[in-house]
Amino acid sequence: MNTQGSQGALWRRGAPGKQGGVSIVLVALALFMLLAFTALSVDGGNLFVARNELHNAADAGALAGARFLYTEDGSSVNPQANAHAESAAKANNSQNSEVEVVSVKRGHWSFGSRTFTPDESLDPVDLHEKTTAELDVYDPYEPFINAVEVVTAREQTPVAAFFGRVLGFEGYEASARAVAYIGFAGTLRPEDVDQPIAMCREAITDGDSYSCDVGRFIPEGDQTGGWTNFAHDDSGASSASELKALICGDGNPEEMHFGEDISTNNGQVQAAFQALYECWVEETDKERLWSLTLPVVDCEEGIAPSNPLVGAVNLNIAWIVDQANKIDDDAPWKMEEPPEDSEGVSPGTWENSDPDGVTRWDDFVTAMNIRDSDGSLATWSSDSQESGWRQKSIYFLPSCSYHEPKGQSGGENFGILAEIPVLVD
């Protein structure tokens, strides 16, 4: 009997006791790994849901705060914006637990640097003579408050741990952050604008800056403005009856989308012009400025047959010359509501009783600062091509006052803040 050979074979197979010990270790390790993966899957999924709920709460809070960031007339920052944001965030639960609002801050959002700078200033910034790009840069001396940041969390009531308890986790803290931005009127909702007239960006800016203290007139070249039926997917030549029906109506019947072309007409449409003239007389008695909110389009390549919508502006119709063109009869005599500056200060009532219409007209355009495209005052001239007094023309001056917010954020700065904010971070 070969005892040595049998022992060698037994040694090669391993002792049963040793094999059992190794198996127990492997099974224990496998069970531990299985438990870890189960904990990761179950607890991770639960944590993911909780974080989504926190994000929803932060989003709701930031949007509510930005929605009320300015007072209804747009004249100042609303100190109650933070309270609106906190209330909206807390209205959202996370797994049957009230969301904790860690912080609510007003401040400035910059698209250029993708940063939010907290600033509790309540002073509104003067929007005229500033470009959209300039307002995007935070200025600590004159901050443009345009955003609300909300941070939510689950710290006092951590997200529950299930299988993770076996591994020593009692719960998981979680947080979320959102920033909502309120910019300038871009996409315009139904009835956000008043009359079927599209203003050219070039007529209300000095370079790229919004200019509210210099007036122009339509038509004057092809970069002042034109008629519009407010419609997308339509190209110019709106019928006279269609435009006339929109005069002194409810404004744009459908939403107008920022950056998309709207139909425009160059030149006069007599039926629409006459209806506008009659409406102006009824509204003002030819003695008061007529405040209107109108869409703004890019006219770099001229007006018509369609131009992209870039925002909205509030302007004052100062005068309309009808086709009679009798300056002694038709030149203004009195204007009871001259334009206010950005601080709401009016220079007083303009009045001139001179029987000579040219004298009254030249005094009027000087007081209102209404100018021709070359920068000269729109005074009367015997040369009809050079004269600032022209038949079938609408004389306007953009308003320097603060205005009721309109539309959704995304437009360029023409002095009108948006009403609807957007999430940016």
Buried (B, 14 or more C-beta within 10 A) or exposed (E): EEEEEEEEEEEEEEEEEEEEEEEEEEEEEEEEEEBBEBBBEBBEEBBEEBBEBBBBBBBBBBBBBBBBBBBEEBBEBBEEBBBBBBBBBBEBEBEEBBBBBBEBBBBBBBEEEEEBBEBEBEEBBBBBBBBBEEBBEBBEEEBBBBBBBBBBBBEEBBBBBEBBEEEEBEBBEBBBBBBBBBBBBBBBBEBBBBBBBBBBBBBBBBEEBBBBBBBBBBBBBBBBBBBBBBBBEBEBEBEBEBBBBBBBBEBBEEBBBBEEBBBBBBEBBEBBBBBBBBBBEEBBEBBBBBBBBBBBBBBEEBBBBBBBBBBBBBBBBBBBBBEEBEBEEBBBBBBEBBBBBBEEEEEEEBBBEEEEBBBBBBBBBEBBBBBBBEEEBBBBBEEEEEBBBBEBBBBBBBBBBBBBBBBBBBBBBBBBBBBBBBEBB
